[in-house]
């Protein structure tokens, strides 16, 4: 296959992460053509030029539509704020481009539906940026669960906590606007939902509570503005197979930086995982003398592929950007027609549907069944 021509819209944290992945995927995996970094778009023309030079792109523009119209671009990475995802992804798909869009799909469910419908009409690959499922440790946990190593799973707890909204004096910005979504639920709780989907399938029913730790925030120009969405949420869930589950999400949790704590309980053991220690997990098996039973810590190692593509020795550790490189390779596999573990727009829409059901449950104060 000829090298893919890459277009990148947005150059913030996730834009840089995508650029690193496109630059590194050939070096790490070796079995793909090196992508050609063709076109970069940023709202400010000067910044676009600077980032194109830093990231290795041939051209820069302040008009994202010009990037999408570029015939040399085959794949468009969309890494802009959430409210712009739908318009950009749909335009790219209609122009015959493959799309790699950061999560979530869109704040409005109708827009997410339009994204999926456009993807299905286009016949192009449309993937969402859920790179945590690409962790070699998470892949191994999935194998252990599937092989029945901890027996029949009956209960799962997952927490996602960060503290970037913990300070009440942080200035109001777009993440607290209603146009950005419900808050913690769709801003980042979609990540633990992607792990639940990857391990157990989609959520079937929910009941939710959401809270605003701070009613308003200061404005940089003076005065204050009411917070329009919720920074914390608690959700009771039912998964397939009769599994009960709990999701707790809080982006105002002092001391938590990137925590996704996953606890899986089965009839013959348990598995514990924490994203802040993403290169290890703990396994408990209820076998042997009770006096010698206990959790075993298992470190990521070359046996947990594709860890071996990065590091030849156990315990040295992968990072967030490495997971993005793995996700990039999975995207290329999908574009090549090979089996891959990307989160497609179809699966992503079901994750979005779960989030909207959670918000509906909160407002109606009842369980919501997810069809």
Secondary structure as GFF3:
##gff-version 3
##sequence-region A 1 371
A	DSSP	beta_strand	5	9	.	.	.	ID=ss1
A	DSSP	alpha_helix	13	29	.	.	.	ID=ss2
A	DSSP	beta_strand	36	41	.	.	.	ID=ss3
A	DSSP	alpha_helix	45	55	.	.	.	ID=ss4
A	DSSP	beta_strand	59	61	.	.	.	ID=ss5
A	DSSP	alpha_helix	64	69	.	.	.	ID=ss6
A	DSSP	beta_strand	75	78	.	.	.	ID=ss7
A	DSSP	three_ten_helix	82	84	.	.	.	ID=ss8
A	DSSP	alpha_helix	85	94	.	.	.	ID=ss9
A	DSSP	beta_strand	98	102	.	.	.	ID=ss10
A	DSSP	alpha_helix	109	122	.	.	.	ID=ss11
A	DSSP	beta_strand	126	129	.	.	.	ID=ss12
A	DSSP	three_ten_helix	131	134	.	.	.	ID=ss13
A	DSSP	alpha_helix	136	146	.	.	.	ID=ss14
A	DSSP	beta_strand	153	161	.	.	.	ID=ss15
A	DSSP	three_ten_helix	174	176	.	.	.	ID=ss16
A	DSSP	three_ten_helix	178	180	.	.	.	ID=ss17
A	DSSP	alpha_helix	184	187	.	.	.	ID=ss18
A	DSSP	alpha_helix	189	200	.	.	.	ID=ss19
A	DSSP	beta_strand	203	211	.	.	.	ID=ss20
A	DSSP	beta_strand	216	218	.	.	.	ID=ss21
A	DSSP	beta_strand	224	226	.	.	.	ID=ss22
A	DSSP	beta_strand	232	239	.	.	.	ID=ss23
A	DSSP	three_ten_helix	240	242	.	.	.	ID=ss24
A	DSSP	beta_strand	244	250	.	.	.	ID=ss25
A	DSSP	beta_strand	259	266	.	.	.	ID=ss26
A	DSSP	beta_strand	269	274	.	.	.	ID=ss27
A	DSSP	three_ten_helix	275	277	.	.	.	ID=ss28
A	DSSP	beta_strand	280	285	.	.	.	ID=ss29
A	DSSP	three_ten_helix	290	292	.	.	.	ID=ss30
A	DSSP	beta_strand	296	299	.	.	.	ID=ss31
A	DSSP	three_ten_helix	307	309	.	.	.	ID=ss32
A	DSSP	alpha_helix	320	335	.	.	.	ID=ss33
A	DSSP	beta_strand	343	344	.	.	.	ID=ss34
A	DSSP	alpha_helix	345	364	.	.	.	ID=ss35
A	DSSP	beta_strand	368	369	.	.	.	ID=ss36
###
